[in-house]
Amino acid sequence: MPTLSNRLTRRLHIRHPIISAPMAFAGGGALAGAVTAAGGLGLIGGGYGDPAWLAEQFDLCEGERVGVGFITWSLRKSPSLLAEALERRPVAVMLSFGDPRPFAEDIRKAGALLICQCQTIDHVWDAVDVGADIVVAQGAEAGGHGMLRGTMSFVPEAADLIAAHAPDSILVAAGGIADGRGLAAALMLGAEGVLVGTRLWASSEALVHPRHHEAIVEATGDDTVRTSVADIARQIAWPRGFTARIRRNAFTQSWHGREAELERNAAVEAPRYRQAFAAGDPDNTGVWFGEAAGLIGAIEPASAIVERMAAQATELLTGGAGPATASRR
């Protein structure tokens, strides 16, 4: 079967135009290494900045070529974390949720590609201005943090802007993409690859509690909500405009819409949240997946997910008899 070779696969020296999202706390070295071994590019989630954890995850990549991603506004508080990561010679560094300019030069000097994840057209302009090698247009369907644009319209709008003003940059789509249909659609919309979060969150290599994995297998896309309550409970001050898509559960039912009251009770609720998360309680903490949950019916190795996604997209795009629908996997 032919492969989906394009500028992204050539730039990253990968077989499939698939990148794993650098999911904080879930996207560790085992997952990143497995995605790369399967023909994509794996990214370790740098999260909020734990040098010891990050070093351990790089060690777990089994020698595979991987990259790393950071929450940009948090990285500004611990810039040494980037320097330590760059010593590991990552293929690429992804910056999300903040101005990439303070870090772009160091990333380039280290020989890594700069990936900028964007949630608005203004963010895309920032990525173009900084000369990002790869621009990710993230729709609101995505799990975890994001904003309000839908993937279906945001991706082609970003594609048009990049084609006109930064033709050397490569566009990647994110948000709600969990199978070959999503990959094929992203390529038709003008992207040259996909960044996959939720589907790989539901992989055997992801650092996710088994009870949370059980929750996603049972969920549909309707079972998620965009909210700020998880950040309030964790006492993490995210910049204005960003919310997180997480599972609807007893925790969100109690506090979504009552954010001010949750803030007043954070001293009591924060320890409860953290204890529930550590215990894998799927009802009383944040369970971090997106609308693609409705396309997932099993926890599988990352290699199976990547290879099936690429094969199905290739069949659809080359005129094969690929299915218009697919059973949950």
Sequence and secondary structure as in RCSB ss.txt:
>XXXX:A:sequence
MPTLSNRLTRRLHIRHPIISAPMAFAGGGALAGAVTAAGGLGLIGGGYGDPAWLAEQFDLCEGERVGVGFITWSL
RKSPSLLAEALERRPVAVMLSFGDPRPFAEDIRKAGALLICQCQTIDHVWDAVDVGADIVVAQGAEAGGHGMLRG
TMSFVPEAADLIAAHAPDSILVAAGGIADGRGLAAALMLGAEGVLVGTRLWASSEALVHPRHHEAIVEATGDDTV
RTSVADIARQIAWPRGFTARIRRNAFTQSWHGREAELERNAAVEAPRYRQAFAAGDPDNTGVWFGEAAGLIGAIE
PASAIVERMAAQATELLTGGAGPATASRR
>XXXX:A:secstr
     SHHHHHHT SSSEEE   TTT  HHHHHHHHHTTSBEEEE TT  HHHHHHHHHTTTT  EEEEEEHHHH
TT THHHHHHHTT  SEEEEESS  HHHHHHHHHTT EEEEEESSHHHHHHHHHHT SEEEEE TTSSEEE S  
HHHHHHHHHHHHHHH TTSEEEEESS  SHHHHHHHHHTT S EEE HHHHTBTTS   HHHHHHHHH  GGGEE
EESHHHHHHT    TT EEEEE SHHHHHHTT HHHHHHTHHHHHHHHHHHHHHT SSSS     GGGGG  S B
 HHHHHHHHHHHHHHHHTT    SS    
